[in-house]
Amino acid sequence: MGQLALRILGTALLMLALCAPASATSSLSFEGGGYWIDLEVGDSDQPVIASVRFHAPGDRDGVVLLAENVVVETFDTKGQVLILRYVDGAGAVAPFTLSVHRQSGVLQIGTRTIRSPFHWTP
């Protein structure tokens, strides 16, 4: 392949990369009662929960929860409503429900109910 062909191919690949739609990510979190739940949000056409990292009290590293064990019942960024359930419980993390309505977050895990403010801006 000649020099000119390589330049044209390189330019075409660069333009393709620059023109491809990018999907940004942001993160939201709940912190209360020593628990910290970090939600990675993928922003494409409609925001979706891309991953969930759960930190129990005293756990600095946290555990990334398997997507098949996370049920997002509601995720409305405009109405500021989130209902997320973790349904496994066989692993290191007990089943829990995180409910958020506007700025009020409630984590129900085991017999505990933890209330904490929730901020919708990353």
Secondary structure as UniProt FT lines:
FT   HELIX           3..19
FT   STRAND          24..32
FT   TURN            33..34
FT   STRAND          35..43
FT   STRAND          48..55
FT   TURN            57..58
FT   STRAND          63..64
FT   HELIX           67..69
FT   STRAND          70..76
FT   TURN            77..80
FT   STRAND          81..86
FT   STRAND          96..101
FT   TURN            102..103
FT   STRAND          104..109
FT   TURN            110..111
FT   STRAND          112..118
//
